[in-house]
């Protein structure tokens, strides 16, 4: 059987320099609205302590290579289509897409990330980020699933 994977994250970055998909089971009783999931995953309180430390380190060093520090608003949901909520963040060093999808039939929640790098700033910035991205997203998604299973979502 051959399947086709599509995601809003890949719609305008069809050939990204980096892409990944992280999945967790959809907890019983958790909401199925992908925007609720996106807000919960990217809420500061959904980041485990070690991820918060990593973000703090990121914030303190990015200016050295001319990369914007950004703020929490960078992870606001831009739009929802079907079963996915899309977060778009473009900057001088990279274009970033994260699509949070809830597949009720398969009982899965996924975060699909696509990144297009721009020049030496993008490559310099994303080199270390590439190593940590999967574990960071998995930790945030897992923590969000625990919070949403208990009905304690960011609204």
N, CA, C and O atoms as a GROMACS GRO file, in nm:
protein
  620
    1UNK      N    1   0.084  -0.118   0.000
    1UNK     CA    2   0.000   0.000   0.000
    1UNK      C    3   0.089   0.124   0.000
    1UNK      O    4   0.186   0.132   0.076
    2UNK      N    5   0.056   0.219  -0.084
    2UNK     CA    6   0.132   0.342  -0.094
    2UNK      C    7   0.045   0.457  -0.045
    2UNK      O    8  -0.070   0.472  -0.086
    3UNK      N    9   0.102   0.538   0.044
    3UNK     CA   10   0.030   0.653   0.096
    3UNK      C   11   0.099   0.781   0.056
    3UNK      O   12   0.213   0.780   0.011
    4UNK      N   13   0.028   0.891   0.072
    4UNK     CA   14   0.082   1.022   0.041
    4UNK      C   15   0.070   1.106   0.166
    4UNK      O   16  -0.038   1.117   0.224
    5UNK      N   17   0.179   1.164   0.208
    5UNK     CA   18   0.178   1.251   0.324
    5UNK      C   19   0.174   1.396   0.278
    5UNK      O   20   0.255   1.439   0.197
    6UNK      N   21   0.078   1.469   0.331
    6UNK     CA   22   0.072   1.611   0.303
    6UNK      C   23   0.061   1.686   0.436
    6UNK      O   24   0.015   1.631   0.536
    7UNK      N   25   0.105   1.809   0.434
    7UNK     CA   26   0.096   1.894   0.553
    7UNK      C   27   0.102   2.038   0.509
    7UNK      O   28   0.168   2.073   0.411
    8UNK      N   29   0.031   2.124   0.583
    8UNK     CA   30   0.039   2.267   0.558
    8UNK      C   31   0.183   2.318   0.572
    8UNK      O   32   0.220   2.415   0.507
    9UNK      N   33   0.262   2.252   0.655
    9UNK     CA   34   0.401   2.294   0.674
    9UNK      C   35   0.481   2.284   0.545
    9UNK      O   36   0.580   2.356   0.527
   10UNK      N   37   0.440   2.196   0.456
   10UNK     CA   38   0.513   2.174   0.332
   10UNK      C   39   0.449   2.247   0.212
   10UNK      O   40   0.505   2.244   0.103
   11UNK      N   41   0.335   2.310   0.233
   11UNK     CA   42   0.263   2.372   0.122
   11UNK      C   43   0.344   2.481   0.053
   11UNK      O   44   0.352   2.484  -0.069
   12UNK      N   45   0.404   2.572   0.130
   12UNK     CA   46   0.485   2.676   0.065
   12UNK      C   47   0.635   2.658   0.089
   12UNK      O   48   0.714   2.745   0.054
   13UNK      N   49   0.672   2.548   0.148
   13UNK     CA   50   0.813   2.507   0.157
   13UNK      C   51   0.823   2.362   0.109
   13UNK      O   52   0.858   2.273   0.187
   14UNK      N   53   0.792   2.337  -0.018
   14UNK     CA   54   0.786   2.198  -0.066
   14UNK      C   55   0.921   2.127  -0.069
   14UNK      O   56   0.925   2.004  -0.070
   15UNK      N   57   1.031   2.201  -0.072
   15UNK     CA   58   1.165   2.141  -0.070
   15UNK      C   59   1.245   2.206   0.041
   15UNK      O   60   1.337   2.283   0.014
   16UNK      N   61   1.212   2.174   0.166
   16UNK     CA   62   1.280   2.240   0.278
   16UNK      C   63   1.423   2.191   0.293
   16UNK      O   64   1.460   2.084   0.245
   17UNK      N   65   1.503   2.272   0.361
   17UNK     CA   66   1.639   2.231   0.397
   17UNK      C   67   1.637   2.135   0.515
   17UNK      O   68   1.731   2.058   0.536
   18UNK      N   69   1.530   2.142   0.593
   18UNK     CA   70   1.513   2.054   0.709
   18UNK      C   71   1.364   2.027   0.725
   18UNK      O   72   1.282   2.117   0.707
   19UNK      N   73   1.329   1.905   0.758
   19UNK     CA   74   1.190   1.871   0.787
   19UNK      C   75   1.188   1.752   0.882
   19UNK      O   76   1.274   1.664   0.877
   20UNK      N   77   1.087   1.750   0.968
   20UNK     CA   78   1.066   1.633   1.051
   20UNK      C   79   0.920   1.626   1.092
   20UNK      O   80   0.844   1.723   1.080
   21UNK      N   81   0.881   1.509   1.142
   21UNK     CA   82   0.747   1.486   1.193
   21UNK      C   83   0.763   1.413   1.326
   21UNK      O   84   0.834   1.313   1.336
   22UNK      N   85   0.695   1.466   1.429
   22UNK     CA   86   0.695   1.404   1.561
   22UNK      C   87   0.551   1.368   1.594
   22UNK      O   88   0.461   1.450   1.578
   23UNK      N   89   0.530   1.244   1.640
   23UNK     CA   90   0.396   1.193   1.668
   23UNK      C   91   0.383   1.147   1.812
   23UNK      O   92   0.478   1.097   1.871
   24UNK      N   93   0.263   1.166   1.868
   24UNK     CA   94   0.228   1.104   1.996
   24UNK      C   95   0.084   1.055   1.985
   24UNK      O   96   0.007   1.106   1.903
   25UNK      N   97   0.047   0.957   2.066
   25UNK     CA   98  -0.093   0.913   2.066
   25UNK      C   99  -0.185   1.024   2.116
   25UNK      O  100  -0.147   1.101   2.206
   26UNK      N  101  -0.304   1.033   2.059
   26UNK     CA  102  -0.407   1.126   2.105
   26UNK      C  103  -0.467   1.070   2.232
   26UNK      O  104  -0.528   0.963   2.230
   27UNK      N  105  -0.451   1.140   2.345
   27UNK     CA  106  -0.505   1.087   2.471
   27UNK      C  107  -0.658   1.083   2.471
   27UNK      O  108  -0.723   1.169   2.411
   28UNK      N  109  -0.714   0.984   2.538
   28UNK     CA  110  -0.858   0.977   2.555
   28UNK      C  111  -0.907   1.104   2.623
   28UNK      O  112  -0.848   1.150   2.721
   29UNK      N  113  -1.014   1.159   2.572
   29UNK     CA  114  -1.075   1.277   2.632
   29UNK      C  115  -1.008   1.409   2.596
   29UNK      O  116  -1.058   1.515   2.635
   30UNK      N  117  -0.898   1.405   2.524
   30UNK     CA  118  -0.829   1.529   2.486
   30UNK      C  119  -0.904   1.596   2.372
   30UNK      O  120  -0.973   1.529   2.295
   31UNK      N  121  -0.892   1.728   2.360
   31UNK     CA  122  -0.959   1.798   2.250
   31UNK      C  123  -0.900   1.756   2.115
   31UNK      O  124  -0.788   1.706   2.108
   32UNK      N  125  -0.977   1.777   2.011
   32UNK     CA  126  -0.930   1.742   1.876
   32UNK      C  127  -0.908   1.866   1.790
   32UNK      O  128  -0.878   1.853   1.671
   33UNK      N  129  -0.923   1.983   1.846
   33UNK     CA  130  -0.901   2.109   1.773
   33UNK      C  131  -0.750   2.131   1.760
   33UNK      O  132  -0.682   2.146   1.861
   34UNK      N  133  -0.697   2.134   1.636
   34UNK     CA  134  -0.552   2.149   1.621
   34UNK      C  135  -0.499   2.283   1.673
   34UNK      O  136  -0.383   2.291   1.713
   35UNK      N  137  -0.580   2.388   1.674
   35UNK     CA  138  -0.536   2.517   1.727
   35UNK      C  139  -0.515   2.509   1.878
   35UNK      O  140  -0.421   2.568   1.932
   36UNK      N  141  -0.602   2.436   1.947
   36UNK     CA  142  -0.584   2.416   2.092
   36UNK      C  143  -0.453   2.342   2.117
   36UNK      O  144  -0.377   2.379   2.206
   37UNK      N  145  -0.427   2.239   2.038
   37UNK     CA  146  -0.302   2.165   2.052
   37UNK      C  147  -0.181   2.253   2.024
   37UNK      O  148  -0.083   2.249   2.099
   38UNK      N  149  -0.187   2.332   1.918
   38UNK     CA  150  -0.074   2.420   1.883
   38UNK      C  151  -0.044   2.517   1.996
   38UNK      O  152   0.072   2.536   2.034
   39UNK      N  153  -0.149   2.580   2.050
   39UNK     CA  154  -0.127   2.675   2.160
   39UNK      C  155  -0.067   2.604   2.282
   39UNK      O  156   0.020   2.659   2.349
   40UNK      N  157  -0.113   2.484   2.309
   40UNK     CA  158  -0.063   2.410   2.426
   40UNK      C  159   0.083   2.366   2.405
   40UNK      O  160   0.165   2.379   2.495
   41UNK      N  161   0.113   2.315   2.288
   41UNK     CA  162   0.249   2.267   2.260
   41UNK      C  163   0.350   2.380   2.274
   41UNK      O  164   0.457   2.361   2.332
   42UNK      N  165   0.316   2.497   2.219
   42UNK     CA  166   0.411   2.607   2.217
   42UNK      C  167   0.396   2.704   2.334
   42UNK      O  168   0.461   2.809   2.336
   43UNK      N  169   0.312   2.671   2.430
   43UNK     CA  170   0.302   2.752   2.552
   43UNK      C  171   0.427   2.732   2.636
   43UNK      O  172   0.480   2.621   2.644
   44UNK      N  173   0.474   2.837   2.696
   44UNK     CA  174   0.595   2.829   2.779
   44UNK      C  175   0.580   2.720   2.885
   44UNK      O  176   0.675   2.647   2.914
   45UNK      N  177   0.461   2.709   2.943
   45UNK     CA  178   0.442   2.611   3.050
   45UNK      C  179   0.446   2.467   3.000
   45UNK      O  180   0.460   2.374   3.081
   46UNK      N  181   0.434   2.446   2.868
   46UNK     CA  182   0.444   2.311   2.814
   46UNK      C  183   0.588   2.269   2.788
   46UNK      O  184   0.615   2.153   2.756
   47UNK      N  185   0.679   2.362   2.801
   47UNK     CA  186   0.820   2.328   2.779
   47UNK      C  187   0.879   2.273   2.909
   47UNK      O  188   0.872   2.339   3.012
   48UNK      N  189   0.936   2.153   2.904
   48UNK     CA  190   1.005   2.101   3.022
   48UNK      C  191   1.119   2.196   3.062
   48UNK      O  192   1.168   2.273   2.980
   49UNK      N  193   1.161   2.191   3.188
   49UNK     CA  194   1.266   2.283   3.235
   49UNK      C  195   1.391   2.284   3.147
   49UNK      O  196   1.446   2.391   3.122
   50UNK      N  197   1.436   2.169   3.102
   50UNK     CA  198   1.558   2.166   3.020
   50UNK      C  199   1.537   2.238   2.887
   50UNK      O  200   1.632   2.294   2.832
   51UNK      N  201   1.414   2.236   2.834
   51UNK     CA  202   1.384   2.307   2.709
   51UNK      C  203   1.384   2.457   2.736
   51UNK      O  204   1.432   2.535   2.653
   52UNK      N  205   1.330   2.499   2.848
   52UNK     CA  206   1.331   2.642   2.883
   52UNK      C  207   1.474   2.694   2.894
   52UNK      O  208   1.503   2.805   2.851
   53UNK      N  209   1.562   2.613   2.952
   53UNK     CA  210   1.704   2.651   2.962
   53UNK      C  211   1.764   2.664   2.822
   53UNK      O  212   1.837   2.758   2.793
   54UNK      N  213   1.732   2.568   2.735
   54UNK     CA  214   1.784   2.574   2.597
   54UNK      C  215   1.736   2.700   2.526
   54UNK      O  216   1.813   2.764   2.455
   55UNK      N  217   1.609   2.736   2.544
   55UNK     CA  218   1.557   2.858   2.482
   55UNK      C  219   1.625   2.982   2.540
   55UNK      O  220   1.652   3.077   2.467
   56UNK      N  221   1.652   2.981   2.670
   56UNK     CA  222   1.720   3.095   2.731
   56UNK      C  223   1.861   3.111   2.674
   56UNK      O  224   1.906   3.223   2.649
   57UNK      N  225   1.930   3.000   2.655
   57UNK     CA  226   2.063   3.004   2.595
   57UNK      C  227   2.052   3.057   2.452
   57UNK      O  228   2.132   3.141   2.410
   58UNK      N  229   1.953   3.008   2.378
   58UNK     CA  230   1.932   3.056   2.242
   58UNK      C  231   1.913   3.207   2.240
   58UNK      O  232   1.975   3.277   2.159
   59UNK      N  233   1.829   3.257   2.328
   59UNK     CA  234   1.801   3.400   2.332
   59UNK      C  235   1.927   3.483   2.362
   59UNK      O  236   1.940   3.596   2.316
   60UNK      N  237   2.017   3.426   2.440
   60UNK     CA  238   2.136   3.502   2.479
   60UNK      C  239   2.247   3.502   2.373
   60UNK      O  240   2.334   3.588   2.376
   61UNK      N  241   2.244   3.407   2.278
   61UNK     CA  242   2.354   3.399   2.182
   61UNK      C  243   2.317   3.436   2.038
   61UNK      O  244   2.406   3.464   1.959
   62UNK      N  245   2.188   3.436   2.003
   62UNK     CA  246   2.153   3.459   1.863
   62UNK      C  247   2.192   3.597   1.811
   62UNK      O  248   2.225   3.612   1.693
   63UNK      N  249   2.190   3.696   1.896
   63UNK     CA  250   2.226   3.831   1.851
   63UNK      C  251   2.371   3.836   1.801
   63UNK      O  252   2.406   3.923   1.720
   64UNK      N  253   2.455   3.745   1.848
   64UNK     CA  254   2.595   3.742   1.807
   64UNK      C  255   2.611   3.715   1.657
   64UNK      O  256   2.710   3.756   1.596
   65UNK      N  257   2.513   3.647   1.597
   65UNK     CA  258   2.520   3.621   1.452
   65UNK      C  259   2.413   3.700   1.376
   65UNK      O  260   2.388   3.673   1.259
   66UNK      N  261   2.351   3.797   1.442
   66UNK     CA  262   2.255   3.884   1.376
   66UNK      C  263   2.119   3.823   1.354
   66UNK      O  264   2.048   3.858   1.260
   67UNK      N  265   2.080   3.730   1.442
   67UNK     CA  266   1.950   3.666   1.434
   67UNK      C  267   1.857   3.729   1.537
   67UNK      O  268   1.897   3.754   1.651
   68UNK      N  269   1.734   3.755   1.496
   68UNK     CA  270   1.634   3.814   1.584
   68UNK      C  271   1.607   3.725   1.705
   68UNK      O  272   1.603   3.603   1.694
   69UNK      N  273   1.589   3.788   1.821
   69UNK     CA  274   1.557   3.712   1.942
   69UNK      C  275   1.414   3.661   1.939
   69UNK      O  276   1.384   3.558   2.000
   70UNK      N  277   1.325   3.730   1.869
   70UNK     CA  278   1.187   3.685   1.862
   70UNK      C  279   1.118   3.696   1.997
   70UNK      O  280   1.179   3.739   2.096
   71UNK      N  281   0.995   3.657   2.001
   71UNK     CA  282   0.921   3.655   2.127
   71UNK      C  283   0.819   3.541   2.120
   71UNK      O  284   0.811   3.472   2.018
   72UNK      N  285   0.743   3.521   2.226
   72UNK     CA  286   0.648   3.411   2.231
   72UNK      C  287   0.545   3.420   2.120
   72UNK      O  288   0.493   3.317   2.077
   73UNK      N  289   0.515   3.540   2.072
   73UNK     CA  290   0.416   3.558   1.965
   73UNK      C  291   0.456   3.492   1.834
   73UNK      O  292   0.371   3.473   1.746
   74UNK      N  293   0.582   3.458   1.819
   74UNK     CA  294   0.628   3.393   1.696
   74UNK      C  295   0.558   3.257   1.676
   74UNK      O  296   0.552   3.206   1.565
   75UNK      N  297   0.506   3.200   1.785
   75UNK     CA  298   0.441   3.069   1.777
   75UNK      C  299   0.289   3.078   1.774
   75UNK      O  300   0.221   2.979   1.799
   76UNK      N  301   0.234   3.197   1.745
   76UNK     CA  302   0.089   3.211   1.732
   76UNK      C  303   0.040   3.136   1.608
   76UNK      O  304   0.110   3.129   1.507
   77UNK      N  305  -0.079   3.080   1.617
   77UNK     CA  306  -0.138   3.009   1.504
   77UNK      C  307  -0.178   3.109   1.397
   77UNK      O  308  -0.249   3.206   1.424
   78UNK      N  309  -0.131   3.086   1.275
   78UNK     CA  310  -0.163   3.173   1.162
   78UNK      C  311  -0.294   3.135   1.096
   78UNK      O  312  -0.372   3.222   1.056
   79UNK      N  313  -0.318   3.005   1.083
   79UNK     CA  314  -0.444   2.961   1.024
   79UNK      C  315  -0.468   2.814   1.056
   79UNK      O  316  -0.376   2.740   1.092
   80UNK      N  317  -0.594   2.774   1.041
   80UNK     CA  318  -0.634   2.634   1.057
   80UNK      C  319  -0.705   2.592   0.930
   80UNK      O  320  -0.796   2.660   0.882
   81UNK      N  321  -0.662   2.479   0.877
   81UNK     CA  322  -0.727   2.418   0.762
   81UNK      C  323  -0.744   2.270   0.790
   81UNK      O  324  -0.646   2.199   0.813
   82UNK      N  325  -0.868   2.226   0.789
   82UNK     CA  326  -0.893   2.084   0.814
   82UNK      C  327  -0.844   2.044   0.951
   82UNK      O  328  -0.881   2.103   1.053
   83UNK      N  329  -0.759   1.943   0.952
   83UNK     CA  330  -0.710   1.889   1.080
   83UNK      C  331  -0.576   1.948   1.124
   83UNK      O  332  -0.514   1.896   1.216
   84UNK      N  333  -0.531   2.056   1.060
   84UNK     CA  334  -0.402   2.115   1.094
   84UNK      C  335  -0.410   2.263   1.127
   84UNK      O  336  -0.486   2.339   1.066
   85UNK      N  337  -0.330   2.302   1.225
   85UNK     CA  338  -0.308   2.443   1.258
   85UNK      C  339  -0.166   2.477   1.216
   85UNK      O  340  -0.073   2.403   1.246
   86UNK      N  341  -0.150   2.589   1.146
   86UNK     CA  342  -0.019   2.625   1.092
   86UNK      C  343   0.039   2.746   1.164
   86UNK      O  344  -0.030   2.845   1.189
   87UNK      N  345   0.166   2.734   1.198
   87UNK     CA  346   0.243   2.844   1.255
   87UNK      C  347   0.349   2.881   1.151
   87UNK      O  348   0.422   2.795   1.102
   88UNK      N  349   0.356   3.010   1.118
   88UNK     CA  350   0.449   3.060   1.017
   88UNK      C  351   0.540   3.163   1.083
   88UNK      O  352   0.492   3.256   1.149
   89UNK      N  353   0.669   3.147   1.065
   89UNK     CA  354   0.765   3.246   1.116
   89UNK      C  355   0.879   3.258   1.014
   89UNK      O  356   0.959   3.167   0.997
   90UNK      N  357   0.883   3.372   0.947
   90UNK     CA  358   0.989   3.398   0.850
   90UNK      C  359   1.078   3.509   0.904
   90UNK      O  360   1.030   3.607   0.960
   91UNK      N  361   1.208   3.492   0.887
   91UNK     CA  362   1.304   3.591   0.934
   91UNK      C  363   1.418   3.595   0.833
   91UNK      O  364   1.416   3.522   0.734
   92UNK      N  365   1.516   3.680   0.856
   92UNK     CA  366   1.624   3.694   0.759
   92UNK      C  367   1.712   3.569   0.752
   92UNK      O  368   1.778   3.548   0.650
   93UNK      N  369   1.713   3.486   0.857
   93UNK     CA  370   1.800   3.368   0.858
   93UNK      C  371   1.729   3.240   0.818
   93UNK      O  372   1.795   3.143   0.778
   94UNK      N  373   1.595   3.236   0.827
   94UNK     CA  374   1.522   3.116   0.788
   94UNK      C  375   1.373   3.143   0.776
   94UNK      O  376   1.321   3.240   0.830
   95UNK      N  377   1.305   3.053   0.705
   95UNK     CA  378   1.160   3.046   0.700
   95UNK      C  379   1.121   2.920   0.775
   95UNK      O  380   1.178   2.813   0.751
   96UNK      N  381   1.026   2.931   0.866
   96UNK     CA  382   0.987   2.822   0.955
   96UNK      C  383   0.838   2.796   0.943
   96UNK      O  384   0.758   2.890   0.941
   97UNK      N  385   0.801   2.670   0.934
   97UNK     CA  386   0.661   2.628   0.936
   97UNK      C  387   0.648   2.513   1.035
   97UNK      O  388   0.728   2.420   1.034
   98UNK      N  389   0.547   2.520   1.119
   98UNK     CA  390   0.511   2.409   1.206
   98UNK      C  391   0.361   2.388   1.191
   98UNK      O  392   0.281   2.479   1.216
   99UNK      N  393   0.324   2.268   1.152
   99UNK     CA  394   0.182   2.234   1.139
   99UNK      C  395   0.150   2.130   1.245
   99UNK      O  396   0.214   2.025   1.254
  100UNK      N  397   0.050   2.161   1.325
  100UNK     CA  398   0.006   2.070   1.430
  100UNK      C  399  -0.122   2.004   1.380
  100UNK      O  400  -0.222   2.072   1.356
  101UNK      N  401  -0.118   1.874   1.365
  101UNK     CA  402  -0.231   1.800   1.312
  101UNK      C  403  -0.287   1.702   1.412
  101UNK      O  404  -0.212   1.639   1.488
  102UNK      N  405  -0.419   1.689   1.413
  102UNK     CA  406  -0.486   1.591   1.498
  102UNK      C  407  -0.560   1.495   1.406
  102UNK      O  408  -0.655   1.532   1.337
  103UNK      N  409  -0.516   1.371   1.406
  103UNK     CA  410  -0.577   1.266   1.324
  103UNK      C  411  -0.663   1.181   1.416
  103UNK      O  412  -0.614   1.089   1.483
  104UNK      N  413  -0.791   1.212   1.420
  104UNK     CA  414  -0.883   1.144   1.511
  104UNK      C  415  -0.893   0.996   1.475
  104UNK      O  416  -0.894   0.911   1.564
  105UNK      N  417  -0.900   0.964   1.345
  105UNK     CA  418  -0.912   0.825   1.302
  105UNK      C  419  -0.795   0.739   1.346
  105UNK      O  420  -0.814   0.627   1.392
  106UNK      N  421  -0.675   0.792   1.331
  106UNK     CA  422  -0.554   0.718   1.369
  106UNK      C  423  -0.520   0.737   1.516
  106UNK      O  424  -0.431   0.670   1.568
  107UNK      N  425  -0.590   0.830   1.584
  107UNK     CA  426  -0.566   0.860   1.726
  107UNK      C  427  -0.423   0.909   1.747
  107UNK      O  428  -0.354   0.864   1.838
  108UNK      N  429  -0.379   1.003   1.660
  108UNK     CA  430  -0.244   1.057   1.668
  108UNK      C  431  -0.247   1.210   1.661
  108UNK      O  432  -0.336   1.270   1.600
  109UNK      N  433  -0.148   1.271   1.726
  109UNK     CA  434  -0.122   1.414   1.714
  109UNK      C  435   0.018   1.425   1.657
  109UNK      O  436   0.110   1.355   1.701
  110UNK      N  437   0.036   1.514   1.560
  110UNK     CA  438   0.168   1.527   1.498
  110UNK      C  439   0.206   1.674   1.487
  110UNK      O  440   0.122   1.763   1.474
  111UNK      N  441   0.336   1.695   1.491
  111UNK     CA  442   0.394   1.826   1.461
  111UNK      C  443   0.487   1.805   1.343
  111UNK      O  444   0.587   1.733   1.352
  112UNK      N  445   0.453   1.870   1.232
  112UNK     CA  446   0.537   1.864   1.113
  112UNK      C  447   0.609   1.996   1.102
  112UNK      O  448   0.547   2.103   1.102
  113UNK      N  449   0.740   1.990   1.094
  113UNK     CA  450   0.823   2.110   1.085
  113UNK      C  451   0.894   2.113   0.951
  113UNK      O  452   0.945   2.011   0.904
  114UNK      N  453   0.897   2.230   0.890
  114UNK     CA  454   0.973   2.252   0.766
  114UNK      C  455   1.049   2.383   0.781
  114UNK      O  456   0.996   2.482   0.831
  115UNK      N  457   1.176   2.381   0.738
  115UNK     CA  458   1.262   2.499   0.751
  115UNK      C  459   1.338   2.520   0.621
  115UNK      O  460   1.394   2.426   0.564
  116UNK      N  461   1.341   2.645   0.576
  116UNK     CA  462   1.427   2.684   0.463
  116UNK      C  463   1.529   2.783   0.520
  116UNK      O  464   1.493   2.883   0.581
  117UNK      N  465   1.655   2.753   0.499
  117UNK     CA  466   1.764   2.835   0.552
  117UNK      C  467   1.804   2.944   0.454
  117UNK      O  468   1.795   2.927   0.332
  118UNK      N  469   1.847   3.058   0.510
  118UNK     CA  470   1.894   3.170   0.428
  118UNK      C  471   2.039   3.203   0.466
  118UNK      O  472   2.065   3.255   0.575
  119UNK      N  473   2.130   3.174   0.378
  119UNK     CA  474   2.269   3.216   0.393
  119UNK      C  475   2.342   3.158   0.513
  119UNK      O  476   2.298   3.061   0.575
  120UNK      N  477   2.454   3.222   0.544
  120UNK     CA  478   2.541   3.174   0.651
  120UNK      C  479   2.474   3.188   0.787
  120UNK      O  480   2.497   3.106   0.876
  121UNK      N  481   2.391   3.291   0.805
  121UNK     CA  482   2.321   3.306   0.934
  121UNK      C  483   2.229   3.187   0.960
  121UNK      O  484   2.226   3.132   1.070
  122UNK      N  485   2.155   3.149   0.858
  122UNK     CA  486   2.064   3.035   0.872
  122UNK      C  487   2.138   2.907   0.900
  122UNK      O  488   2.099   2.830   0.988
  123UNK      N  489   2.246   2.883   0.825
  123UNK     CA  490   2.324   2.760   0.847
  123UNK      C  491   2.391   2.760   0.984
  123UNK      O  492   2.393   2.659   1.053
  124UNK      N  493   2.447   2.876   1.022
  124UNK     CA  494   2.513   2.885   1.153
  124UNK      C  495   2.416   2.868   1.268
  124UNK      O  496   2.446   2.801   1.366
  125UNK      N  497   2.300   2.928   1.254
  125UNK     CA  498   2.197   2.917   1.358
  125UNK      C  499   2.142   2.776   1.366
  125UNK      O  500   2.129   2.719   1.475
  126UNK      N  501   2.109   2.718   1.249
  126UNK     CA  502   2.036   2.592   1.251
  126UNK      C  503   2.125   2.470   1.272
  126UNK      O  504   2.073   2.362   1.300
  127UNK      N  505   2.256   2.484   1.260
  127UNK     CA  506   2.345   2.370   1.285
  127UNK      C  507   2.319   2.306   1.421
  127UNK      O  508   2.286   2.187   1.426
  128UNK      N  509   2.331   2.380   1.530
  128UNK     CA  510   2.303   2.320   1.661
  128UNK      C  511   2.154   2.294   1.684
  128UNK      O  512   2.118   2.198   1.752
  129UNK      N  513   2.068   2.378   1.627
  129UNK     CA  514   1.924   2.358   1.645
  129UNK      C  515   1.881   2.226   1.584
  129UNK      O  516   1.796   2.156   1.640
  130UNK      N  517   1.938   2.191   1.470
  130UNK     CA  518   1.905   2.065   1.402
  130UNK      C  519   1.924   1.945   1.495
  130UNK      O  520   1.843   1.851   1.494
  131UNK      N  521   2.028   1.947   1.575
  131UNK     CA  522   2.057   1.835   1.666
  131UNK      C  523   1.953   1.822   1.777
  131UNK      O  524   1.920   1.711   1.820
  132UNK      N  525   1.902   1.934   1.823
  132UNK     CA  526   1.811   1.933   1.937
  132UNK      C  527   1.664   1.935   1.898
  132UNK      O  528   1.578   1.906   1.981
  133UNK      N  529   1.634   1.969   1.775
  133UNK     CA  530   1.495   1.994   1.736
  133UNK      C  531   1.401   1.878   1.766
  133UNK      O  532   1.299   1.898   1.832
  134UNK      N  533   1.432   1.760   1.720
  134UNK     CA  534   1.345   1.643   1.742
  134UNK      C  535   1.317   1.617   1.889
  134UNK      O  536   1.200   1.606   1.928
  135UNK      N  537   1.421   1.606   1.973
  135UNK     CA  538   1.396   1.583   2.115
  135UNK      C  539   1.318   1.697   2.183
  135UNK      O  540   1.235   1.672   2.270
  136UNK      N  541   1.343   1.821   2.142
  136UNK     CA  542   1.272   1.935   2.200
  136UNK      C  543   1.123   1.927   2.164
  136UNK      O  544   1.038   1.940   2.252
  137UNK      N  545   1.093   1.907   2.036
  137UNK     CA  546   0.952   1.901   1.994
  137UNK      C  547   0.882   1.782   2.059
  137UNK      O  548   0.768   1.794   2.103
  138UNK      N  549   0.950   1.668   2.065
  138UNK     CA  550   0.890   1.551   2.129
  138UNK      C  551   0.858   1.579   2.276
  138UNK      O  552   0.751   1.544   2.324
  139UNK      N  553   0.951   1.641   2.347
  139UNK     CA  554   0.928   1.673   2.489
  139UNK      C  555   0.810   1.769   2.505
  139UNK      O  556   0.728   1.751   2.594
  140UNK      N  557   0.803   1.871   2.420
  140UNK     CA  558   0.693   1.967   2.430
  140UNK      C  559   0.559   1.903   2.393
  140UNK      O  560   0.458   1.931   2.457
  141UNK      N  561   0.558   1.819   2.290
  141UNK     CA  562   0.435   1.752   2.249
  141UNK      C  563   0.387   1.654   2.355
  141UNK      O  564   0.268   1.647   2.384
  142UNK      N  565   0.479   1.580   2.414
  142UNK     CA  566   0.443   1.485   2.519
  142UNK      C  567   0.387   1.557   2.641
  142UNK      O  568   0.288   1.513   2.699
  143UNK      N  569   0.450   1.666   2.679
  143UNK     CA  570   0.402   1.743   2.795
  143UNK      C  571   0.266   1.805   2.766
  143UNK      O  572   0.179   1.808   2.853
  144UNK      N  573   0.246   1.854   2.644
  144UNK     CA  574   0.116   1.909   2.606
  144UNK      C  575   0.009   1.801   2.610
  144UNK      O  576  -0.103   1.827   2.655
  145UNK      N  577   0.041   1.681   2.565
  145UNK     CA  578  -0.056   1.570   2.568
  145UNK      C  579  -0.097   1.539   2.711
  145UNK      O  580  -0.215   1.513   2.738
  146UNK      N  581  -0.003   1.541   2.803
  146UNK     CA  582  -0.038   1.518   2.944
  146UNK      C  583  -0.131   1.628   2.995
  146UNK      O  584  -0.229   1.600   3.064
  147UNK      N  585  -0.100   1.753   2.960
  147UNK     CA  586  -0.184   1.865   3.004
  147UNK      C  587  -0.323   1.860   2.945
  147UNK      O  588  -0.421   1.887   3.014
  148UNK      N  589  -0.332   1.826   2.817
  148UNK     CA  590  -0.463   1.823   2.752
  148UNK      C  591  -0.545   1.701   2.792
  148UNK      O  592  -0.668   1.707   2.793
  149UNK      N  593  -0.478   1.592   2.826
  149UNK     CA  594  -0.551   1.474   2.873
  149UNK      C  595  -0.622   1.505   3.005
  149UNK      O  596  -0.727   1.448   3.035
  150UNK      N  597  -0.562   1.596   3.082
  150UNK     CA  598  -0.623   1.635   3.210
  150UNK      C  599  -0.719   1.751   3.195
  150UNK      O  600  -0.775   1.799   3.294
  151UNK      N  601  -0.739   1.798   3.073
  151UNK     CA  602  -0.832   1.908   3.050
  151UNK      C  603  -0.776   2.044   3.088
  151UNK      O  604  -0.852   2.140   3.104
  152UNK      N  605  -0.644   2.054   3.104
  152UNK     CA  606  -0.581   2.179   3.149
  152UNK      C  607  -0.511   2.247   3.031
  152UNK      O  608  -0.389   2.259   3.029
  153UNK      N  609  -0.590   2.292   2.934
  153UNK     CA  610  -0.534   2.347   2.812
  153UNK      C  611  -0.521   2.499   2.819
  153UNK      O  612  -0.593   2.566   2.893
  154UNK      N  613  -0.428   2.550   2.739
  154UNK     CA  614  -0.415   2.694   2.717
  154UNK      C  615  -0.525   2.730   2.617
  154UNK      O  616  -0.532   2.669   2.510
  155UNK      N  617  -0.609   2.826   2.650
  155UNK     CA  618  -0.720   2.862   2.559
  155UNK      C  619  -0.694   2.992   2.491
  155UNK      O  620  -0.776   3.038   2.411
   0.00000   0.00000   0.00000
